[in-house]
């Protein structure tokens, strides 16, 4: 048996921020759409604990799980969590109703975090060290940006999504590719005064190349994905990767319009939205590719069989 995704759920609390919100810093709806493909995003209230948002995403999965005690590991992936000691994974486990014997830990690999979390969780299952693993990405990126910065304020959004990984006889083994280059750390950084600095052109070029290379590897080393979801960084980046995948003949998911860039949560949020819309069957093989600060990149292909209704 091999591990795959057997459930998925999301949490999108907070208020909807339309592009008109940024008129105060001189940005127009048309300009934002053309540059990023984004029309709206959710922002959490500043006083909402991120652990509560993560638990909200995990809770429907735990409700649908036949044996909640079989969830042996919880990985909470976040770029934007400000809580270092303790991490938020333990609180998420408590709020979501996991048992006290669960292995829990926080993970941060920036926008590549969900891919890294999947690889870690799938490896634990396939090694026989966990019966089921819950991987939850939770982000409040609006708390990291300088809301007066014309380059980044309109890009980022908040949200959370979780997937449950379990061994099943019908699943093929997952494939993964990953890499990093610490010499490129200055391309995307959090500044000392607050806010996120991006070297826009370098990030654009490298994100397209790294995610395209990761996708090509997944298709060259089958089983081939039946759908490809890239990190929802920017609409223009996504369309470049869509052009690459057109020749491969598989659906490519672009759901950035109403989410913005939700960092590590972007892939599972987009995947769940595509499933909920009926655009994808409830059974298939997901190819997920991402690029993020660090710099870190990677991809994973994994079988999935999820309930027909995935949103809470």
C-alpha positions in Angstrom: 0.0 0.0 0.0 1.0 3.6 -0.5 -0.3 6.8 1.0 -2.5 9.4 -0.7 -4.9 12.2 0.1 -8.3 10.9 1.4 -9.9 14.1 2.6 -9.5 17.9 2.3 -11.2 20.9 3.9 -10.7 24.6 4.0 -11.3 27.7 6.2 -11.6 31.1 4.7 -12.6 33.4 7.6 -12.1 37.1 7.7 -13.5 39.9 5.5 -13.3 40.1 1.8 -11.0 42.9 0.6 -11.8 44.0 -3.0 -9.3 45.9 -5.1 -11.1 49.2 -4.5 -9.6 49.0 -0.9 -6.2 49.9 -2.4 -7.3 53.2 -4.0 -6.0 54.9 -0.9 -2.5 54.0 -1.9 -3.0 54.9 -5.6 -3.8 51.4 -7.0 -6.7 50.8 -9.3 -8.7 47.6 -9.8 -7.6 47.4 -13.4 -4.0 47.8 -12.6 -4.0 45.1 -9.9 -5.9 42.7 -12.1 -3.5 43.2 -15.0 -0.4 42.9 -12.8 -1.5 40.0 -10.5 -4.7 38.5 -11.7 -6.2 39.2 -8.3 -9.7 40.7 -7.8 -10.2 40.1 -4.0 -8.7 38.3 -1.0 -9.6 37.5 2.6 -7.9 39.3 5.5 -8.3 38.0 9.0 -9.0 40.3 11.9 -5.7 41.1 13.7 -6.9 39.5 16.9 -8.0 36.2 15.5 -5.5 33.5 16.6 -4.1 31.6 13.7 -4.4 28.3 15.6 -8.2 28.8 15.6 -8.2 29.2 11.8 -6.1 26.1 11.3 -8.3 24.1 13.6 -11.4 25.3 11.7 -9.9 23.7 8.5 -9.0 20.5 10.3 -12.3 20.0 12.2 -14.4 18.8 9.2 -11.9 16.2 8.4 -11.8 14.9 12.0 -15.6 14.8 11.9 -15.6 12.7 8.8 -12.8 10.4 10.0 -14.0 6.9 10.9 -11.3 6.6 13.6 -9.9 9.9 14.8 -7.4 8.0 17.0 -5.7 6.8 13.8 -4.4 10.3 13.1 -0.9 9.9 14.5 0.8 13.1 13.1 -0.3 16.7 12.6 2.0 19.0 10.6 1.0 22.7 10.7 2.6 24.6 7.9 2.8 28.4 8.2 5.0 31.3 7.0 3.0 33.9 8.9 2.7 32.4 12.4 4.2 34.9 14.9 4.1 32.3 17.7 7.4 30.7 18.2 7.3 29.3 21.7 5.2 27.2 21.9 4.4 26.6 18.2 0.8 26.5 17.2 0.6 22.8 16.2 -0.1 21.6 19.7 -3.0 24.1 20.1 -4.4 23.2 16.7 -4.4 19.5 17.8 -6.3 20.3 20.9 -8.9 22.6 19.2 -9.4 20.1 16.3 -10.0 17.2 18.6 -6.9 15.1 18.1 -5.7 12.8 20.8 -2.9 13.5 23.3 -0.5 10.9 21.7 -0.3 12.8 18.4 3.1 13.9 17.1 2.7 17.6 16.2 5.1 20.2 14.9 5.2 23.5 13.0 6.9 23.8 9.6 8.0 26.9 7.6 9.3 26.6 4.1 7.6 29.8 2.9 5.4 29.4 -0.2 6.8 25.9 -0.7 5.6 24.7 2.7 2.6 22.7 1.6 4.7 20.7 -0.8 7.3 20.0 1.9 4.6 19.1 4.4 3.1 16.6 2.0 6.4 15.0 1.3 7.1 14.7 5.0 3.6 13.3 5.8 3.5 10.9 2.9 7.0 9.6 3.9 5.9 8.9 7.4 2.9 6.9 6.2 4.8 5.0 3.6 7.5 4.1 6.2 4.9 2.7 8.5 5.5 5.3 11.2 2.0 6.8 11.0 -1.4 5.4 10.1 -2.7 8.8 9.0 -1.1 12.3 8.9 -3.0 15.6 8.9 -1.2 18.4 7.0 -2.6 21.8 7.6 -1.4 25.1 6.0 -2.6 28.2 7.8 -1.7 31.8 6.8 -2.3 35.3 7.8 -0.1 37.0 5.3 -2.0 40.3 5.7 -0.3 40.7 9.0 3.2 40.5 7.4 2.8 43.1 4.6 3.2 46.8 4.8 -0.3 47.8 3.9 1.0 51.1 2.4 3.4 49.3 0.1 2.1 49.5 -3.5 4.2 46.5 -4.6 3.0 43.9 -2.1 0.0 45.2 -0.2 -2.6 44.0 -2.8 -1.0 40.6 -3.4 -1.4 38.6 -0.2 -4.4 37.0 1.4 -5.3 34.8 4.4 -6.8 31.3 4.7 -6.2 27.7 5.7 -6.6 24.3 4.3 -5.9 20.8 5.5 -5.5 17.3 3.9 -5.6 13.9 5.4 -3.0 11.3 4.2 -3.6 7.6 4.6 -2.4 4.3 3.0 -4.7 2.6 0.6 -4.2 -0.4 -1.6 -5.3 1.4 -4.8 -2.8 4.3 -4.4 0.4 4.4 -6.3 3.6 5.7 -4.6 4.1 9.4 -4.5 6.9 11.2 -6.4 8.7 14.2 -5.2 11.4 16.7 -6.2 12.8 19.5 -4.1 15.7 21.9 -3.9 17.0 25.1 -2.4 19.6 27.8 -2.9 20.4 29.8 0.2 22.5 32.2 -1.9 19.2 33.7 -3.2 17.8 34.5 0.2 17.7 38.2 -0.6 15.1 37.7 -3.3 12.2 37.6 -0.8 12.7 38.8 2.8 10.7 40.2 5.7 12.2 43.6 6.4 13.2 44.8 9.9 10.7 47.5 9.8 7.8 45.3 8.8 6.6 44.2 5.4 7.9 41.9 2.7 10.5 42.8 0.2 10.4 41.2 -3.3 12.9 41.4 -6.1 10.0 41.2 -8.6 11.6 40.4 -11.9 14.1 37.9 -10.4 11.3 36.1 -8.4 9.1 36.0 -11.5 11.7 34.4 -13.7 12.9 32.0 -11.2 9.5 31.0 -10.0 8.4 30.2 -13.6 11.5 28.2 -14.3 11.6 26.2 -11.0 8.0 25.3 -11.0 8.1 24.3 -14.7 11.1 22.1 -14.1 9.4 20.5 -11.1 6.3 19.8 -13.1 8.3 18.3 -15.9 10.0 15.9 -13.5 6.6 14.8 -12.1 5.4 14.0 -15.6 8.6 12.3 -16.6 8.6 10.1 -13.6 5.1 8.7 -13.5 2.4 7.9 -12.7 1.7 11.3 -14.4 -0.6 13.7 -12.5 -4.2 14.1 -13.8 -4.2 17.8 -12.6 -1.5 20.3 -11.9 -1.8 23.0 -9.2 1.0 25.6 -8.9 1.6 27.9 -6.0 -0.8 30.7 -6.5 1.8 33.5 -6.5 0.8 35.7 -9.3 -1.6 35.4 -12.2 1.1 36.1 -14.8 3.4 33.4 -13.3 0.4 30.9 -13.3 -0.3 31.7 -17.0 3.3 31.1 -17.9 3.1 27.6 -16.3 -0.3 27.0 -17.8 1.4 27.5 -21.2 4.0 25.0 -20.3 1.4 22.4 -19.2 -0.9 22.8 -22.2 1.2 20.4 -24.2 0.8 17.9 -21.4 -2.9 17.7 -21.8 -3.9 18.0 -18.1 -6.0 20.6 -16.3 -4.1 23.4 -14.7 -5.6 25.2 -11.7 -5.6 29.0 -11.4 -7.8 30.2 -8.5 -5.8 33.3 -7.6 -8.6 35.8 -8.6 -10.5 35.6 -5.3 -7.8 34.4 -2.9 -4.6 36.3 -3.7 -1.3 34.8 -2.7 -1.9 32.8 0.5 1.7 31.5 0.7 1.7 27.8 1.8 -2.1 27.6 1.9 -2.5 28.5 -1.8 -2.2 25.0 -3.3 -4.7 23.2 -1.1 -7.1 26.2 -1.2 -7.0 26.2 -5.0 -7.2 22.4 -5.2 -10.3 22.3 -2.9 -12.0 25.1 -4.8 -11.5 23.2 -8.0 -12.9 20.1 -6.5 -15.9 21.9 -5.0 -16.8 23.5 -8.3 -17.1 20.1 -10.0 -14.2 20.9 -12.4 -12.2 17.9 -11.1 -13.3 14.4 -10.3 -13.1 13.2 -6.7 -10.4 10.7 -7.7 -7.2 11.3 -9.5 -3.5 12.2 -9.1 -2.5 15.7 -7.9 0.6 17.3 -9.1 1.6 20.2 -6.9 4.6 22.5 -7.6 5.8 25.5 -5.6 8.5 28.1 -5.3 9.2 30.3 -2.3 11.6 32.3 -0.2 14.8 30.8 1.0 14.9 30.1 -1.9 13.1 26.7 -1.8 11.2 24.9 -4.6 9.7 21.5 -5.2 6.9 19.4 -6.5 5.0 16.3 -5.5 2.6 14.0 -7.3 0.2 12.0 -5.1 -3.0 10.0 -5.7 -6.2 11.3 -4.1 -9.7 10.0 -3.4 -11.7 12.5 -1.4 -15.4 13.0 -0.5 -17.5 14.6 -3.1 -18.2 17.6 -0.9 -14.9 19.0 0.5 -15.7 22.5 1.9 -16.9 22.9 5.5 
